[in-house]
Amino acid sequence: MAWDTEGTKRKILDAALAEFTEHGPSGTTVERIAALAGVNKERIYHYFGNRDALFGHVVRAESRRISDNVLFDPDADDPMGDYAGRIFDYHLSRPQMVRLMLWDSLSSGGGSPEGFTQETYDAKADRFARGQASGTVSDALAPGELVFSIMALNAWWFAVPRIAALATGHGTDAAGIAARRAAVVQAARQLARPEA
C-alpha cells in the first residue's frame, strides 16, 4: 500500500493549526501535534522540520489562505467597505489567523514575523495603490499604511472581543456581530473616502 504523503501532511498541518492557535509556538509540543494528527512525530520532523519551522509553515499557509480568499477589488462599487466586510466575515469563520498573528508577535521578541512574507503585503499594497491611482480610494495614507489600518480595524474585534463589548456594547450574539461588522465597514469607508 502506498503512503499517502499529502494526506499525512494535511493531517499534520490541521493538527498543528489547532495546537498553535490554542497554545502558541512555545506552549505546543511536537508530541501533541503528532498524537492529534495520528502520526509518528518523526513524520513531522521529516516533512516540516522542528516545531518553530512548523509554526512558520502554518502561519504562511494561513496568511496565503486569507490573501487568496479576500482580495481588494478597487473597481467594486464600494471597494473599501466591501473589502473590510469580507475580511470581517473571513475572521468570523476562521478566527485562527488573528490568534496566530498574536502568538507570532508575542513569541518573536520584536524580530521578523515567522511566517509572513514581504511579497504578500507588497501585493496587497499594490492593489490599494491601484485604487488610489484611479481615485476610488483616498491617498491620504500610503498604500501599506492603509492596508495595515484596515487589517487593524478588523483584527482587534477578534483579538479582544470582551473589551470590544465593553467599549461598544456590541456583544457576540447575532445582533452584536452584525453591529461589529457594520462598524468595521463604516470605519473603513471613512478612512478610505477620497477627498471631494
C-alpha positions as CSV (number, residue, x, y, z in Angstrom):
1,M,0.0,0.0,0.0
2,A,1.4,3.4,-1.0
3,W,1.9,6.0,1.7
4,D,-0.4,9.0,1.4
5,T,2.2,11.7,1.8
6,E,-0.2,14.6,1.0
7,G,-2.9,13.3,3.3
8,T,-0.4,12.9,6.1
9,K,0.9,16.4,5.6
10,R,-2.7,17.8,5.7
11,K,-3.4,15.9,9.0
12,I,-0.2,17.3,10.5
13,L,-1.0,20.9,9.3
14,D,-4.6,20.7,10.6
15,A,-3.4,19.4,14.0
16,A,-0.6,22.0,14.1
17,L,-3.1,24.8,13.3
18,A,-5.3,23.7,16.2
19,E,-2.5,23.4,18.7
20,F,-0.6,26.6,17.7
21,T,-3.9,28.5,17.7
22,E,-4.7,27.3,21.2
23,H,-1.2,27.2,22.9
24,G,1.1,29.3,20.7
25,P,4.5,28.1,19.5
26,S,6.1,27.9,23.0
27,G,3.2,26.0,24.5
28,T,2.8,23.5,21.7
29,T,4.7,20.2,21.6
30,V,5.5,18.1,18.6
31,E,4.3,15.1,20.6
32,R,0.8,16.6,21.0
33,I,0.6,17.6,17.3
34,A,1.6,14.0,16.4
35,A,-1.0,12.5,18.7
36,L,-3.7,14.7,17.4
37,A,-2.7,14.0,13.7
38,G,-2.4,10.3,14.4
39,V,1.1,10.1,13.1
40,N,4.6,9.4,14.3
41,K,6.4,12.6,15.4
42,E,9.3,11.7,13.1
43,R,7.0,12.3,10.2
44,I,6.6,15.9,11.4
45,Y,10.4,16.4,11.6
46,H,10.8,14.8,8.2
47,Y,8.1,16.9,6.4
48,F,8.4,20.2,8.3
49,G,11.5,20.3,10.5
50,N,11.3,21.4,14.1
51,R,8.4,22.9,16.0
52,D,9.4,26.5,15.1
53,A,9.7,25.7,11.4
54,L,6.3,24.0,11.5
55,F,4.8,27.1,13.2
56,G,6.2,29.3,10.3
57,H,4.7,26.9,7.8
58,V,1.3,27.1,9.4
59,V,1.4,30.9,9.6
60,R,2.4,31.2,6.0
61,A,-0.3,28.8,4.9
62,E,-3.0,30.7,6.8
63,S,-1.7,34.0,5.5
64,R,-1.9,32.7,2.0
65,R,-5.4,31.4,2.6
66,I,-6.7,34.8,3.6
67,S,-4.8,36.6,0.9
68,D,-6.1,34.2,-1.8
69,N,-9.7,34.3,-0.5
70,V,-10.1,38.0,0.3
71,L,-8.8,40.3,-2.4
72,F,-9.3,44.0,-2.5
73,D,-11.1,45.0,-5.7
74,P,-10.5,48.7,-6.5
75,D,-13.2,48.5,-9.1
76,A,-16.0,47.4,-6.8
77,D,-19.0,49.7,-6.2
78,D,-17.9,50.1,-2.6
79,P,-14.3,48.9,-2.7
80,M,-13.2,49.6,0.9
81,G,-16.5,48.7,2.6
82,D,-16.7,45.5,0.6
83,Y,-13.2,44.5,1.4
84,A,-13.4,45.3,5.1
85,G,-16.7,43.4,5.4
86,R,-15.2,40.4,3.7
87,I,-12.2,40.4,5.9
88,F,-14.5,40.6,8.9
89,D,-16.5,37.6,7.6
90,Y,-13.3,35.7,7.0
91,H,-12.1,36.2,10.5
92,L,-15.5,35.3,11.9
93,S,-15.5,32.0,10.0
94,R,-11.7,31.3,10.6
95,P,-10.6,33.0,13.8
96,Q,-7.3,31.2,13.8
97,M,-5.4,33.8,11.8
98,V,-5.8,36.6,14.4
99,R,-4.7,34.2,17.1
100,L,-1.7,33.1,15.1
101,M,-0.7,36.8,14.5
102,L,-0.9,37.5,18.2
103,W,1.1,34.4,19.1
104,D,3.7,35.3,16.5
105,S,4.0,38.8,17.9
106,L,4.3,37.5,21.5
107,S,6.9,34.9,20.6
108,S,9.0,36.8,18.1
109,G,10.6,39.2,20.6
110,G,10.3,42.0,18.0
111,G,12.1,40.1,15.3
112,S,10.9,39.4,11.8
113,P,7.5,37.8,11.7
114,E,7.8,34.0,11.5
115,G,5.5,33.1,8.7
116,F,4.6,36.3,6.9
117,T,6.3,37.4,3.7
118,Q,7.0,40.8,2.3
119,E,5.6,39.8,-1.1
120,T,2.2,39.1,0.5
121,Y,1.9,42.6,1.9
122,D,3.5,44.3,-1.2
123,A,0.8,42.6,-3.3
124,K,-1.9,44.0,-1.0
125,A,-0.4,47.5,-1.1
126,D,-0.2,47.3,-4.9
127,R,-3.9,46.7,-5.1
128,F,-4.6,49.6,-2.8
129,A,-2.3,51.8,-4.9
130,R,-4.3,51.0,-7.9
131,G,-7.4,52.2,-6.1
132,Q,-5.6,55.4,-5.1
133,A,-4.4,55.9,-8.7
134,S,-8.0,55.5,-10.0
135,G,-9.4,57.9,-7.4
136,T,-11.7,55.4,-5.8
137,V,-9.5,55.3,-2.6
138,S,-8.1,58.2,-0.6
139,D,-4.3,58.7,-0.9
140,A,-4.1,60.4,2.5
141,L,-2.3,57.3,3.7
142,A,0.4,55.4,1.9
143,P,-0.9,52.1,0.5
144,G,0.8,49.9,3.1
145,E,-0.4,52.1,5.9
146,L,-4.0,51.8,4.6
147,V,-3.6,48.0,4.3
148,F,-2.4,47.8,7.9
149,S,-5.2,50.2,9.1
150,I,-7.9,48.0,7.5
151,M,-6.3,44.9,9.0
152,A,-6.3,46.5,12.4
153,L,-9.9,47.7,12.1
154,N,-10.9,44.0,11.7
155,A,-8.4,42.1,13.8
156,W,-8.9,43.9,17.0
157,W,-12.6,42.9,17.3
158,F,-11.4,39.3,17.3
159,A,-8.3,39.8,19.4
160,V,-10.1,41.4,22.3
161,P,-13.8,40.6,22.0
162,R,-14.7,41.3,25.6
163,I,-13.1,44.7,25.6
164,A,-14.9,45.4,22.3
165,A,-18.2,44.5,24.0
166,L,-17.4,46.8,27.0
167,A,-16.4,49.7,24.8
168,T,-19.2,49.4,22.2
169,G,-22.0,47.5,23.8
170,H,-21.9,45.1,20.8
171,G,-21.8,41.5,22.1
172,T,-21.1,38.3,20.3
173,D,-24.7,37.4,19.6
174,A,-26.0,37.7,16.0
175,A,-27.1,41.3,16.5
176,G,-23.8,42.2,18.1
177,I,-21.8,40.6,15.4
178,A,-23.8,42.4,12.7
179,A,-23.2,45.7,14.6
180,R,-19.5,45.0,14.8
181,R,-19.3,44.3,11.1
182,A,-21.2,47.4,10.2
183,A,-18.8,49.5,12.4
184,V,-15.8,48.0,10.6
185,V,-17.3,48.7,7.2
186,Q,-18.2,52.2,8.1
187,A,-14.8,53.0,9.6
188,A,-13.1,51.6,6.5
189,R,-15.2,53.7,4.2
190,Q,-14.4,56.8,6.2
191,L,-10.7,56.0,6.3
192,A,-10.5,55.5,2.6
193,R,-13.0,58.0,1.3
194,P,-11.4,60.1,-1.4
195,E,-11.3,63.9,-0.8
196,A,-14.2,65.7,-2.5
